[in-house]
Amino acid sequence: MKNLHLAIDMVARVPGATLDIYGPVSQADYWGECNAHIAASGRVDTFRYCGGVPPADVIRTLSGYDAMLLPSQSENFGYVILESLAAGCPVVTSDKTPWHGLEQKGIGFDIALDRLLEFQTALEHLRDMNEVEHEGIRANARTYAWEYWRNSPARSAMIALYDALLPR
């Protein structure tokens, strides 16, 4: 679902790009396919498997990266996308998530999975940003995530629920 093999192929086409891969290996056969893509890329040192991240460390971990690449085939919500934005880490994802208009918002890119050249162009654009441009997109991402959470109907519903449950 996360399309890791496609992410590997995309990063392999962008000189100077690297990809740290996080998360548990839950499907050994698929992980084997991904390793075959890494080997076939001719850029084995471009990729690093980092394992899982404890939930409390996700935002801190993401904050150390220039971008998050998630060419997902499907997401109901994509919490890691919101976490990435909260970390100030712009997102490059597919149009198969609920997160649309990222480029217009100045926080990343959402691209159709059949437009591989657009993914490559987005990754090259992020790679080539100067420090001021990159800090701008990072600030936009953090602000967007904060505003999303602050105005979220889910947040309002949770506050109302806890308000109703707390003794007075």
C-alpha positions in Angstrom: 0.0 0.0 0.0 2.8 2.4 0.8 4.5 1.7 -2.6 8.0 1.4 -1.2 9.4 -0.2 -4.3 8.2 2.8 -6.3 9.8 5.2 -3.8 13.0 3.3 -4.2 12.8 3.6 -8.0 12.0 7.3 -7.8 14.9 8.2 -5.5 17.3 6.1 -7.6 16.6 8.5 -10.5 17.4 11.7 -8.6 21.2 12.2 -8.3 22.1 13.3 -4.8 18.9 12.1 -3.2 18.9 9.5 -0.4 16.1 7.5 1.2 15.9 6.4 4.8 13.3 3.7 5.1 11.3 3.5 8.4 8.8 0.9 9.7 8.6 -2.7 10.5 9.2 -5.4 7.8 5.8 -7.1 7.9 5.9 -8.8 4.5 9.2 -10.6 3.9 8.5 -11.3 0.2 7.7 -7.6 -0.5 10.8 -6.5 1.4 12.8 -8.9 -0.7 11.4 -7.2 -3.8 12.3 -3.8 -2.4 15.9 -5.0 -1.8 16.0 -6.2 -5.4 15.0 -2.7 -6.5 17.7 -1.2 -4.4 20.3 -3.6 -5.8 19.1 -3.0 -9.4 19.4 0.8 -8.8 23.2 0.7 -8.8 23.0 3.1 -5.9 22.9 0.8 -2.9 24.5 3.4 -0.6 21.6 5.8 -1.4 19.2 3.7 0.8 19.2 2.9 4.5 16.8 0.8 6.5 16.3 2.4 9.9 13.7 0.1 11.5 10.7 1.3 13.5 10.3 4.5 15.4 8.5 4.7 18.7 5.4 6.8 18.4 6.7 9.5 20.8 9.8 9.9 18.5 8.1 10.2 15.1 7.8 14.0 14.8 11.4 14.5 16.2 12.7 11.9 13.7 10.8 13.5 10.7 12.0 17.0 11.7 15.6 15.9 10.7 14.6 15.3 7.0 14.2 17.6 4.0 11.1 15.7 2.8 9.0 12.7 3.3 8.3 10.5 0.2 5.1 8.4 0.4 3.8 7.4 -3.0 0.9 5.5 -1.3 -1.6 3.5 -3.3 -4.3 4.4 -0.7 -4.7 6.2 2.6 -7.9 6.6 4.6 -6.2 9.6 6.4 -2.5 9.3 6.4 -1.5 10.3 10.0 2.2 10.1 9.1 1.5 12.9 6.5 0.1 15.2 9.2 3.0 14.2 11.5 5.5 15.0 8.8 3.9 18.4 8.3 3.9 19.1 12.0 7.6 18.3 12.0 8.2 20.9 9.3 9.0 18.2 6.8 7.3 18.7 3.4 5.5 15.8 1.9 5.7 14.2 -1.6 2.8 11.8 -1.8 0.3 10.4 -4.3 -3.1 11.7 -5.2 -4.5 8.6 -3.5 -4.6 10.2 -0.1 -7.0 12.8 1.3 -4.1 15.3 1.3 -4.5 17.4 -1.9 -3.3 20.8 -3.0 0.0 20.5 -1.2 2.0 22.4 -3.8 -0.5 25.3 -3.8 -0.3 25.4 0.0 3.5 25.5 -0.2 3.9 22.3 1.9 4.8 19.6 -0.6 3.4 17.8 -3.6 0.5 15.3 -4.3 1.0 13.6 -7.7 -0.8 11.0 -9.7 1.0 7.6 -9.5 1.3 7.4 -13.2 3.2 10.7 -13.4 6.6 9.4 -12.4 8.4 12.3 -14.1 6.4 14.8 -11.9 7.6 12.9 -8.8 11.2 13.1 -10.0 10.8 16.8 -10.7 9.3 17.4 -7.2 12.2 15.6 -5.6 14.7 17.5 -7.7 13.0 20.8 -6.8 13.2 20.0 -3.0 16.8 18.9 -3.5 17.8 22.1 -5.2 16.1 24.5 -2.8 18.4 27.0 -1.1 18.3 27.3 2.7 15.8 30.2 2.7 13.4 28.4 0.4 13.7 25.2 2.4 13.0 27.0 5.7 10.0 28.7 4.1 8.4 25.4 3.0 9.2 23.9 6.5 7.6 26.8 8.2 4.5 26.5 5.9 4.3 22.8 6.8 4.4 23.5 10.5 1.8 26.3 10.3 -0.5 24.2 8.1 -0.4 21.2 10.5 -1.0 23.5 13.5 -4.0 25.2 11.8 -5.3 21.8 10.6 -5.3 20.5 14.2 -6.6 23.7 15.7 -9.6 23.7 13.4 -10.2 20.0 13.2 -13.7 18.8 13.8 -12.1 15.7 15.5 -10.3 18.0 18.0 -13.5 19.8 18.7 -15.4 16.5 19.2 -12.7 15.2 21.6 -12.7 18.4 23.7 -16.5 18.2 23.9 -16.3 14.5 24.9 -13.8 15.1 27.6 -15.6 18.2 28.8 -18.8 16.1 29.2 -16.9 13.3 31.0 -14.9 15.4 33.4 -16.4 15.9 36.9 -17.3 19.4 37.7 
